[in-house]
Amino acid sequence: MKSVHEMLNVGRHGYQWLVDLLFGVVGAVLVMLIFILSISDTLASETTDTPQPASAPHALVQVGSASMSMMWLDIYSATLYSADGQYQPNQLPLKLAIEYHRDIDAEDLIDATVDQWQHLGLPEQKINQYREQLVQAWPDVKQGDRLTFMVSSASQAEFLFNDKPYFTVTDLAFPADFLAIWLSENTSRPKLRQQLIGMN
């Protein structure tokens, strides 16, 4: 007959495999959890550190807005945006968004723009070059359409039509000469300029 001591030893050996199995499973689970948490922290860090474009249109702040009318007709509303909501000459990025309140053919838009360049005293040769670009850059507009000029940097500018990219400007002098129609001190619409740059 076995003694109590011998019986206890047999019990310990009989259950030792179960104890080893349980601790082995728990250890494996803990190792797996640590591994998963480590990967999650790494991915979160990479997501946080991913640089976002500073010149993205949605990051710009409104500087001012103004409406253009002739007689009793509302032509368009214009809004100027900058990085900090302030206007400084030659500071980029800048965005000029124009919403039209009536249907206008592209040819009429271009003719009106050429008139403004002539008012500012641009050379005819340059105006003719710009006209050729605008023929490609501008569509006919309907009431409610938006034509936006986005200047991200000195070498990057484009027109957006209803918030979608429409035409990329390659002439480095064009952005300043185009924005001068509204922002130059010699503009034909000084009150509109003051409203756009937040001086009203």
Beta strands, then each sheet from edge to edge (+ up, - down):
strand 1: 61-70
strand 2: 73-82
strand 3: 94-100
strand 4: 146-153
strand 5: 156-161
strand 6: 164-169
sheet 1: 1+ 2- 3+ 4- 5+ 6-
end
